[in-house]
Amino acid sequence: QVDSVTAIDVVYGANFLDKLSYIIFAVAIMIIGLIGFSNNVNVWLIVIASLALALNIVIVLIVLLFENHKKGVINIVSKTVKLLYRLKLIKDYEALYNKIIDKLIINAKGIKQDGWITFTEIFAGLLRNFLKGAILYFVIVTLNIADGNVIFDILFRCLILDLILKSLPLQSGTLIFEILFIALFRSLF
């Protein structure tokens, strides 16, 4: 029988490894896309997606650094939350600070897993992220809308769409997904 603390640690560890695999996939596709496919995509979409990716990378690095440099990371979190409080972007300094530190502790504990489980989680995350774009690719190729060599172009555009939608707090029903989809995929259809 597994105690509740271990169960929570495993869930947070899997969540962290999923985010890590997403970042690995996103960096690889972003590099491939910027080298070969960025001239068909609006620059402002690439900039927003790149900023969202950079923020995700910083968050993952903070969690990874927390394990070995707790005092330094706690100091960075404290200064960042104080800055947000001084800018009046948050109202309760203590609540946000404690929430961030608690999440850091839980995520750091969850990372300590067996190497095989870690590899499997990261590989499954990479495969899941690839299949998100591959489904659209198979639909496009099956309907003869585009050539069969557009897989990385589609993955790049899907990644930009995903990064933008995950980073912006949007209400449902604003049609932003549809507008971004049209802006990104207009040249393929």
C-alpha positions as CSV (number, residue, x, y, z in Angstrom):
1,Q,0.0,0.0,0.0
2,V,1.3,3.5,-0.9
3,D,1.0,6.3,1.5
4,S,-0.7,9.6,0.4
5,V,2.6,11.6,0.4
6,T,4.3,9.2,-2.0
7,A,1.3,9.2,-4.3
8,I,1.3,13.0,-4.5
9,D,5.0,13.0,-5.1
10,V,4.7,10.6,-8.0
11,V,1.9,12.6,-9.6
12,Y,3.9,15.9,-9.3
13,G,7.0,14.1,-10.6
14,A,5.0,12.8,-13.6
15,N,3.7,16.3,-14.2
16,F,7.1,17.8,-14.0
17,L,8.6,15.1,-16.4
18,D,5.7,15.8,-18.8
19,K,6.6,19.5,-18.7
20,L,10.2,18.6,-19.3
21,S,9.4,16.4,-22.3
22,Y,7.2,19.2,-23.6
23,I,10.1,21.7,-23.4
24,I,12.5,19.2,-25.1
25,F,10.0,18.7,-27.9
26,A,9.2,22.4,-28.2
27,V,12.9,23.5,-28.3
28,A,13.6,20.9,-31.0
29,I,10.6,21.8,-33.2
30,M,11.2,25.5,-32.6
31,I,14.8,25.2,-33.9
32,I,13.7,23.1,-36.9
33,G,10.8,25.5,-37.6
34,L,12.9,28.6,-37.3
35,I,15.5,27.2,-39.7
36,G,13.1,26.0,-42.4
37,F,9.5,27.1,-42.0
38,S,9.3,30.4,-40.2
39,N,8.9,32.6,-43.3
40,N,5.3,31.4,-43.7
41,V,4.3,32.3,-40.1
42,N,3.6,35.8,-38.7
43,V,6.6,37.1,-36.8
44,W,4.5,38.3,-33.8
45,L,3.2,34.8,-33.3
46,I,6.7,33.4,-33.3
47,V,7.8,36.1,-30.8
48,I,4.9,35.4,-28.4
49,A,5.4,31.6,-28.6
50,S,9.2,32.1,-28.0
51,L,8.5,34.1,-24.9
52,A,6.1,31.5,-23.6
53,L,8.7,28.8,-24.3
54,A,11.4,30.8,-22.5
55,L,9.1,31.2,-19.5
56,N,8.5,27.5,-19.4
57,I,12.2,26.8,-19.6
58,V,12.8,29.2,-16.6
59,I,10.2,27.5,-14.5
60,V,11.7,24.0,-15.2
61,L,15.2,25.3,-14.5
62,I,14.1,26.8,-11.2
63,V,12.6,23.4,-10.1
64,L,15.8,21.6,-11.2
65,L,18.0,24.1,-9.4
66,F,15.9,23.9,-6.2
67,E,17.2,20.4,-5.5
68,N,20.8,21.5,-5.2
69,H,20.6,25.3,-4.5
70,K,17.6,25.7,-2.2
71,K,18.8,28.9,-0.6
72,G,19.5,30.6,-3.9
73,V,16.2,29.6,-5.4
74,I,14.2,30.6,-2.3
75,N,16.0,34.0,-2.5
76,I,15.1,34.4,-6.2
77,V,11.4,33.4,-5.5
78,S,11.3,35.9,-2.5
79,K,12.7,38.8,-4.6
80,T,10.4,38.0,-7.5
81,V,7.3,37.9,-5.3
82,K,8.3,41.1,-3.5
83,L,8.7,42.8,-6.9
84,L,5.2,41.6,-7.9
85,Y,3.9,42.9,-4.6
86,R,5.5,46.3,-5.0
87,L,4.1,46.6,-8.5
88,K,0.7,45.8,-7.0
89,L,0.3,42.8,-9.3
90,I,-0.5,40.6,-6.2
91,K,-2.2,41.4,-3.0
92,D,-0.9,38.8,-0.5
93,Y,2.8,38.3,-0.5
94,E,2.9,35.5,2.1
95,A,0.2,33.4,0.4
96,L,1.9,33.5,-3.0
97,Y,5.4,32.9,-1.6
98,N,4.2,29.9,0.5
99,K,2.3,28.5,-2.5
100,I,5.3,28.7,-4.8
101,I,7.7,27.2,-2.2
102,D,5.3,24.4,-1.5
103,K,5.0,23.6,-5.2
104,L,8.8,23.7,-5.6
105,I,9.3,21.3,-2.7
106,I,6.6,18.8,-4.0
107,N,8.0,19.0,-7.6
108,A,11.6,18.5,-6.4
109,K,10.6,15.5,-4.3
110,G,8.6,14.0,-7.2
111,I,11.6,14.2,-9.6
112,K,13.5,11.6,-7.5
113,Q,12.3,8.5,-9.4
114,D,13.8,5.4,-10.9
115,G,15.8,6.1,-14.1
116,W,13.7,3.8,-16.2
117,I,10.5,5.4,-15.0
118,T,11.9,8.8,-15.8
119,F,13.0,7.7,-19.3
120,T,9.5,6.2,-19.9
121,E,7.7,9.3,-18.7
122,I,9.8,11.6,-20.9
123,F,9.6,9.3,-24.0
124,A,5.8,9.0,-23.6
125,G,5.5,12.8,-23.3
126,L,7.6,13.3,-26.4
127,L,5.5,10.8,-28.3
128,R,2.2,12.4,-27.1
129,N,3.4,15.9,-28.2
130,F,4.5,14.5,-31.6
131,L,1.1,12.8,-32.1
132,K,-0.8,16.1,-31.4
133,G,0.6,17.5,-34.6
134,A,0.7,14.2,-36.4
135,I,-3.0,13.9,-36.3
136,L,-3.5,17.1,-38.2
137,Y,-0.7,16.0,-40.6
138,F,-2.5,12.8,-41.3
139,V,-5.8,14.6,-41.9
140,I,-4.2,17.1,-44.3
141,V,-2.3,14.4,-46.3
142,T,-5.3,12.1,-46.4
143,L,-7.5,14.8,-47.8
144,N,-4.8,15.7,-50.4
145,I,-4.7,19.3,-49.1
146,A,-0.9,19.5,-49.0
147,D,2.2,17.4,-49.9
148,G,3.4,14.7,-47.6
149,N,6.6,16.6,-46.7
150,V,4.9,19.2,-44.5
151,I,5.1,17.3,-41.2
152,F,7.7,19.6,-39.6
153,D,5.8,22.7,-40.9
154,I,2.6,21.4,-39.3
155,L,4.4,20.5,-36.1
156,F,6.0,24.0,-35.9
157,R,2.6,25.7,-36.4
158,C,0.9,23.4,-33.9
159,L,3.6,24.1,-31.4
160,I,3.2,27.9,-31.8
161,L,-0.5,27.6,-31.4
162,D,-0.1,25.4,-28.3
163,L,2.5,27.7,-26.7
164,I,0.4,30.8,-27.2
165,L,-2.8,29.2,-25.9
166,K,-1.2,27.7,-22.9
167,S,0.5,31.0,-21.9
168,L,-2.4,33.4,-22.3
169,P,-5.2,33.3,-19.8
170,L,-8.2,33.3,-22.2
171,Q,-11.9,32.9,-21.6
172,S,-13.6,30.2,-23.5
173,G,-15.8,31.4,-26.3
174,T,-13.5,34.2,-27.4
175,L,-12.8,32.5,-30.7
176,I,-9.1,33.1,-30.2
177,F,-8.2,29.5,-31.0
178,E,-10.0,29.7,-34.3
179,I,-8.5,33.0,-35.2
180,L,-5.0,31.8,-34.4
181,F,-5.6,28.5,-36.3
182,I,-6.6,30.5,-39.4
183,A,-3.6,32.8,-39.0
184,L,-1.2,30.0,-38.7
185,F,-2.6,27.5,-41.2
186,R,-4.0,29.7,-43.9
187,S,-1.1,29.2,-46.3
188,L,-1.4,25.4,-46.1
189,F,-5.1,25.3,-47.0
